[in-house]
Amino acid sequence: MALKSTINKATIHLSDMDRNYYDTINLTLAQHPSETDLRLMTRVIAFILNAQPDLTFGKGVSDEDEAVIWHVDYSEQISLWVELGQPDEKRVKKACNKAEHVNLYCYTSSNDVWFNQNKSKLSHYRNLSVYKFDYQVMQELATWLSRTMEFQCSIQDGQLWLSNNENSLLIETQRLQ
């Protein structure tokens, strides 16, 4: 018998002063049995950083034809494709060919090694932006995972401050490309 996904819920009170976007976002997060807590919480942060109306989770983990997170407009054009981790170049190429813009967020301890090995290939994609998170910060964030979560989030001057009832964390991205 196959293992089932774990369902988590998150309510995010977002104030993104950099983009003048303010919203309360209710997310239902299906955590695939193979998905780590670190990756799931990275998905939440990637969603926050790209928040806009009609932004949705794709099947990412279980379907190669869908993004982890994406925005599909009314004419069914993919305006934004979000990937996580260290995808192979074939997946990046597919995303860049299908979407107007692709954001890739790296979050593991080997981000720099992976990026340096793939830098020349990735530089060919003009609609690709590559960012990395500090691995230690993301590990701390992964400890916040629970079945029901509520976060206050503010973004200003490129800094994302996330807090819950007990903790506060500064999550910054570094642009690699």
N, C-alpha and C positions, 0 to 999 in steps of 0.2 A: 504494500500500500504506500502510495506517495505521501510525503509530508506536505502539510498545508501551510500556507502563508500565515504569519502572525499579523494581526491587524492592530495598528497603533493609530491614535488620533492626536492631532496637534492643533491648537488654536494659537495663531500668531497675530499679535497687535503690532502692525508695521507702520513705522513713520520713516519714510525714505525721503529725507530732505534734499538729497542730491538730485532726485528725479521728480520731486513734488508729487510723490505717490503715497497715499495713506489708505490703509485698508485693514480689516480684520479678516484673516484668512483661516478657514477651517479645512484642514487636510486630513484625509484618510490615507494612511500609509500601509500598504501591504508589503510586509517584509518577507521576501522569498527565503526559503530555508537556507539557501546558499549565501544570502546577503548578510554581511557583518553589521554590527551595530554602528561601527565607524562609517561604513558606506551609507547606511540609512540616514544618519544624522547629517552627512555631507549632502545627501539629496535635499534635505530640508533647507540647508543653508543655500544651496544652488537655487532652489525654488525662490527663496526670499530675495536673493540678489537679482533675480530676473522677473520678479513679480509684476504681473500685468493682468488685465482681464483676459479670461479664456486661456490662461497658461495651464497646462495639464501634465500629469505624469503619463509617460508612455509605458509600454511593457518592457522597455530597456533590458532587464536581466533575462527575460525569457523569449524575447523576439528581436532578432537582429535588424528587422526592418523599421523598428521604432526607436525613437530617442528615449533617453532616461526622462527628460522633461522637454516639452516642446510647445510652441505656439503655432497653431494652424489657423490661418485667417479664413474669412468667409468664402473666398474663392478656392479654398482647399490648398492654398500655397503654404508651404512651411516657412514662416518668417524667422523662427528661432529654433535651433536644435541644441540641446544641452547634453553633454557627455561628461562622465566622471571617470577618474582613474587614469589608466594608461592603455587606451585602446590601440589596437593594431592600425597600421596605416590604411588598410583596406576599409575599415569602419569609418575612419576620419574622412577618407575620400568620398565614401557614400554619403555621409552627412553633408559635406561641403557641396556635393553635386545636387542634393535635394533641397537644401535650405538656403535662404538668403544670408543668414548669419549662423555661425556655430561657436558656442562657448564651451571650452573644455576646462574642467576643474580637476587638478591633480591633488591628491590628498595623502599619499603614502610616504613612508620614510625614504623611498628611492626616487622621489620626484625628479631631482636634479640629474641623476644618472640617466633615467629614462629620457628626459627632455634633451640632454646633450647627445644621446645616441640617435634621436629622431628629429633633431632641430632642422637639418637640411631638407628632409622630406616634408616636414610640416610647413616650412617657409613658402612652399609653392601655393598654399591655399590662402588666398587673399581675404576670404570671408571667415577665417578662423582666428579666434582669440584664445590663447592658452594662459591659464592662471594656476597658481599653486597656493595651497593653504599651508600654514605651519602645522606640521605633523603632531607636535605635542599639544597644541591647542585643540586640534580635532580629536585627539585621543581623550582629552578632558571632556569635550562636548559629548562624546559617545557614552560617557558615564551618566549623562543626564537622561538617557532613553528610558521611557516608561510607557505603559499602555495608553495613558492619557497625559498629555503635556500642554502647558500653557506658557507662552513666551511673550515678553515685551521686547520689541526689536526697534532699534533706531539706527539709521544710516546717515552719516554726515561726513563730508570731506573724505569719502572713501573708506571710512571706518564703520564696521558693523558691530554694534553693542547688543548682545543678547543676554537677557536675564529671565530667570524664573523666580519662584518664591524664595529660593535659597541661595542662588548663585548669580554671578554676573561674569561675562566673558567677552573679551575683545577678539573679534575674528577679522583678520585682515587678509586680503589677497595680494599676491605679488604677480604682476603681469609678466609672463615669459615671452609672449608673442602677441 
